[in-house]
Amino acid sequence: MSQPTFEQFFSAISEQESGGRYSALGVVTRSGDRAYGKYQVMGSNIPSWTAKYYGKRLTPSQYLNSPAAQEATARGVLQSYYNKYGARGAASAWYSGSPNLDQSTSSQYGGPSIKSYVDSVVSKAYRYPSSGGGSGGSRNTTTTTTHVGTGAAGSAPKPMTAAETAESFGFVQSLINSNADLKKVFGQALKGQWTPQRFQAALRDTGWFKHHDAKERDFLIKQYGDPASAKQDLSQAYVHARQLANSLGMQETASNKAKLNTWAYNIAAHGWNDDQLRYDMGKYVFFNNDIHQGEGGADIDKLQAFTYSMGVKMADSWYTNAARAIIRGGATQQDYEDQVRRQAKSLFPQWSKQLDSGQTVADIASPYMQSMSQILEVPAGSVNLFDPAIKKALQAKDPNTGANTVTPIWQFENTLRSDPRWKGTKNAQDSMMQTAHQVLADFGLKT
C-alpha cells in the first residue's frame, strides 16, 4: 500500500492531536510548557514557527485564538516534514522530534509510544479523501484556507465538555473530583467560563495546592490520567528503595516493608534522591543477635575492631546509633574513631602523643603482650588489651609522685613472674631447678 497523500496525512494529524479542535490545550509538561490548538504545537515553537509560516510572530495565546495561524503554521511545518521523511517519518518527527523513531515502542510522557502514535496517524489518514477535507481536515493548500468540520471558520465552536475543560487547565477530571477544594474551584471555573490562567491563579489559593509541591502535583495528575504509567513508576521506585534499604542493612520486618511503600512514593512523587532516602532509612536500621548486615553492619564491624584496638569498650547501643548516624550522613566513621581515640587518651594519658600520631593502644601494647605470652606460656591470641596485667602496665603511676609513667619491659616481666599463673609454667620450673642446682653447688655438692 502506498503512503497516504499529504492532505490525508494532514487531516489525520488534526484528528489524532485534538479531534479537530482549535481551542485544544495540552497537559502542562514537566518543563512547564504545553501544546496549543488543533495540531498541538508546543508553546516554545509558536513564536518562531508563526513568524516563518504565518508572517507574524505570535504568542501562544494569540496563536490559540487564530485558526488561520494554526492552519498556516502546522501546514508549513508538516509539509516540510512530509517532503523530507514521508508520512511515517513526518508523524514521528511531529510527535518525538526525530523522524527515525517510527518503530520505537518506548512510552512517551503522557501519551502512547512513538510507534503506536505513527501507526494511528497513518491508519486514520486512509479514511480521508486523497485531496484532503473531512472532519478536522483542510481543503486548500494556501495559507488562508477554508476549514470544514468542528471548529471551522464561520461556524460556532463546539463547547468543551467538563473533561476537556479540565484538560485545558492541565488537569484530569477524576483528580479534580477526588478533592473538595479542586472540585469547588473547578465548578466556579466552569460556571464563569474562566481562562486557564484565572483557574491557575485560583488554584494557588487552595489547600491542595499548598500541601503538594510541583513535582507531586504532576505525579498526581499522571496517577489519575495515566494510572498504568504511574503504577510502573511506583513499582520501579519500590525496587530501588528496597535495594537501598537492604544495602544499608535494614531488616525486612512487616513494619519496614510498609515503610518501603512510603519511600517509593517519595521517590516517584517528590523526587527523593538517595541522600534523602538514606537519611530517613537510617532511623529504622537495627541489628539483633550480633547479626550485622549491609552497609550499617559493616560500619559496626569497623567500629568494633577500632574500639578493641584502642582498649575501649562501648555499649551495644553506641554502635547501632553510630551506624545509623553514618548511614544518614549526619556523621562519618572518622567522627566516631576520634571519639574513641579521645576516650583511649583519657584511659592511657601517658601515651597521648603516640595515639595522636595514629598509633593504636594495640600497637603500643604489642611488646608487653608478646612478653606476657612467652613468660606465661600462653597462646599469643589469648592475651588482649583488657587483661589486668596489660592494663596495669599501660596505666602505670610513679609510686613516689603519683604521676603517669611508662613501665619498662624488664620491670613488666619481673612483675609477671610474681603472677600466680607463672608458677605452673615450664619457665618457672626451669628457673626453680636452676636455683636449686646453684644452691647445691654453693654447698660444694655436685648435681
Buried (B, 14 or more C-beta within 10 A) or exposed (E): EEBBBBBBBBBBBBBBBBBBBBBBBBBBBEEEBBBBBBBBBBBEBBBEBBEBBBEEEBEBBBBBBBBBBBBBBBBBBBBBBBEEBBBBBBBBBBBBEEBEBBEBEEBBEBBBBBBBBBBBBBEBBBEBEEEBBBBBBBBBEEBEBEBBBBBBEEEEEEEBEBEBBBBBBBBBBBBBBBBEBBBEBBEEBBEEEBEBEBBBEBBEEBEBBEEBEEBBBBBBBBBBBBEEBBEEBBEEBBEBBBEBBBBBBBBEEEEBEEBBEEBBBBBBBEBBEEEBBBBBBBEBBBBEEEEBBBBBBBBBEBBBEBBBBBBBEBEEEBBBEBBBBBBBEEBEBEEBBEBBBEBBBEBBEBBBEBBEEEBBBBEBBEEBBEBBBBBBBBEEEEBEBEBEBBBBBBBBEEEEEEEBEEBEEEEBBEBBBEBEBBEEBEBBEEEEEEEEEEEEEEEEEEE
